[in-house]
Amino acid sequence: MNFVIFLLNNVRYAINISVVEEVIPLPAITLIARLPSFIRGIINLRGKAIPVIDLKDRLGIGASPYEINNDIIIVKAHNKVAGFIVDDTLSITDIPDNLFTPPPDIINGIDIRYISATAQIGKDLIISLNLDNILSLREKEEFVKLEV
């Protein structure tokens, strides 16, 4: 399977490419009041408002100021489109299923429900994210309100 590999705090993460629409440089984000702290606001992508999630904040691994080299990975899952702020997008990589193992109980302080598996490729540990658990039901409802 092919995955988009990206960095958060110098750790490699992966999202299955089947849900990735595109990767864009970090644009201006419009802030929206009364949202969960990890939903940073919305961006305008070709006339469509896209909610933006700070993955570091959501995963509980801190938040950092946005930098010019940050990317947004636009994903579409369950007919919902969202942007994930990442430090840097590295590559599209084919990772065979047999390299994946169940994740340990805790990795870098991340709640296990956000991780679907891990893979060791050379010297690099890659953490595959479980997108279904990134948003809780209540947060998905808030998220839907942002889509225009």
Secondary structure as UniProt FT lines:
FT   STRAND          2..8
FT   TURN            9..10
FT   STRAND          11..16
FT   HELIX           17..19
FT   STRAND          20..25
FT   TURN            37..38
FT   STRAND          39..45
FT   TURN            46..47
FT   STRAND          48..54
FT   HELIX           55..59
FT   TURN            68..69
FT   STRAND          71..77
FT   TURN            78..79
FT   STRAND          80..86
FT   STRAND          88..94
FT   HELIX           97..99
FT   STRAND          100..101
FT   TURN            108..109
FT   HELIX           112..114
FT   STRAND          115..121
FT   TURN            122..123
FT   STRAND          124..129
FT   HELIX           131..133
FT   HELIX           137..146
//
